[in-house]
Amino acid sequence: SHNTQGVITLFRIFVEDTNERDKLTELVTAAGLPGVTIIYGYGLWEGQQEKTAIIEVYGRESLRGIVNDLATKLREAFNQRVVGVAEHNDRVSFYYV
């Protein structure tokens, strides 16, 4: 491997799409992450269909703190009960913040 910066991880933050996409983009941009993709779609939460935004961040595992801070800010900004975070590297972890 040519990776000298630690374990590379794909983080995914799952939040309800509240149609405040400009605000979502501003919060994600302000986090200062090196690269982000925002995907909009539909999901299920507790048996109910809802619009979903998935924020994908690919980078060093050491970005976990920034990703968790962003997830918390999104939860608070959009009055979410919980926001899901998934990590994909040599293992898969999923948790709520």
C-alpha positions in Angstrom: 0.0 0.0 0.0 1.2 3.5 -0.7 -1.0 4.9 2.1 1.2 6.8 4.6 -1.6 8.8 6.3 -3.2 6.1 8.3 -6.3 4.0 7.6 -8.5 5.4 4.9 -12.2 5.4 5.7 -15.5 6.2 4.0 -17.7 8.0 6.4 -21.5 8.4 5.8 -23.7 10.7 7.7 -27.5 10.0 7.4 -29.8 12.9 8.0 -33.4 13.7 7.0 -33.6 16.0 3.9 -35.6 18.9 5.2 -35.5 20.8 1.9 -33.1 23.3 3.5 -30.3 22.2 1.1 -28.5 25.5 1.0 -28.2 25.4 4.8 -27.1 21.8 4.7 -24.4 22.7 2.1 -23.2 25.6 4.2 -22.8 23.5 7.3 -21.0 20.8 5.4 -18.7 23.3 3.7 -17.9 25.0 7.0 -16.7 21.7 8.5 -13.5 22.0 6.4 -13.4 18.4 5.2 -11.1 17.6 2.4 -13.8 16.1 0.1 -17.5 15.6 0.5 -20.4 14.2 -1.6 -24.0 14.9 -0.7 -26.5 12.4 -2.0 -30.3 12.9 -1.8 -32.8 10.1 -1.9 -35.5 8.3 0.1 -35.2 6.0 3.1 -37.2 4.5 5.9 -37.0 5.5 9.5 -39.1 3.6 12.0 -41.2 2.2 9.2 -42.0 5.6 7.7 -40.7 6.8 4.3 -38.7 10.0 4.4 -36.5 12.1 2.2 -32.8 11.5 3.1 -29.5 13.3 2.7 -26.3 11.2 2.9 -23.1 13.1 3.3 -20.1 11.0 2.3 -16.6 11.8 3.4 -13.6 9.9 2.2 -10.3 10.3 4.0 -8.1 9.4 6.9 -9.7 7.7 9.9 -8.5 10.6 12.0 -11.3 12.7 10.4 -13.8 10.9 12.8 -13.9 13.8 15.2 -14.7 16.3 12.5 -17.3 14.0 11.0 -19.0 13.5 14.4 -19.0 17.2 15.1 -20.6 17.8 11.7 -23.2 15.1 12.4 -24.0 16.7 15.8 -24.3 20.2 14.2 -26.7 18.8 11.5 -28.8 17.1 14.2 -29.1 20.3 16.1 -29.6 22.5 13.0 -32.4 20.4 11.6 -34.0 19.4 14.9 -33.4 15.7 14.3 -33.8 13.2 17.1 -30.8 11.3 15.9 -28.4 11.4 12.9 -26.7 8.1 11.8 -23.0 7.8 11.1 -21.4 4.8 9.3 -17.7 4.1 8.8 -16.4 1.7 6.1 -12.8 0.6 6.2 -11.5 -2.8 7.3 -14.7 -3.0 9.4 -18.1 -1.4 9.2 -19.4 0.6 12.2 -22.8 2.3 12.4 -23.8 4.5 15.3 -26.1 7.4 16.3 -24.9 10.9 17.5 
